[in-house]
Amino acid sequence: MKRTIAFTLLMSLACACCLAQNEQRGYVRTIGRPGMPGKALANVAIRVQGMYNAVITSADGSFAISIPGKSDGDALVLQSIRKNGYELKDKGLAGRELVFSSQVPLEIIMVDLKQLEADKQRIEDNAYRVAEKNYQKRLDEL
C-alpha cells in the first residue's frame, strides 16, 4: 500500500515536471516613450496556432502557455494577440515562427491606439505650425 502511494506521488511529480518544461512564458507591455518605460498590460488574450484555448495575461502582464510536445528550439507560432484599444507594435508577430523556449520569456509590445492617434495629431499640428512659420518668413522676405 505504501509503495503504491509513493509510486503514484512520484509519477504525479514527474508528470508535473514534464508539463512545466513544455511551458512558454512571457509578458506583454506597452511601448515606452523617452523617459517613460512601457507599462504591463493585463487581460491580453494570446492563442498559439494549433491550440483551441487562449491564455489571458495577469495583472503584471505575464502569461504562461502549456504546449505539450514542444521542446526548446522547436517552432512556435502565435495565432492571435488581442486587447481592445491596442495593436501590436510589430504587426507581423502573429503568424510568424518563433523559437519555443522554456527558459527565455517572450516579450510582446503593444501600442495604445488612443495614444497613437494623439501622437499623430501632435506631429501633424507641429508640422503645420513649422510650415506656417516658414511660409510667413518667406512672405516677409518678399
PyMOL commands that set and color helices and strands:
alter all, ss='L'
color gray80, all
select helices_A, chain A and resi 2-21+113-141
alter helices_A, ss='H'
color red, helices_A
select strands_A, chain A and resi 23-30+45-48+54-56+62-66+75-82+86-88+97-99+106-112
alter strands_A, ss='S'
color yellow, strands_A
deselect
rebuild
show_as cartoon
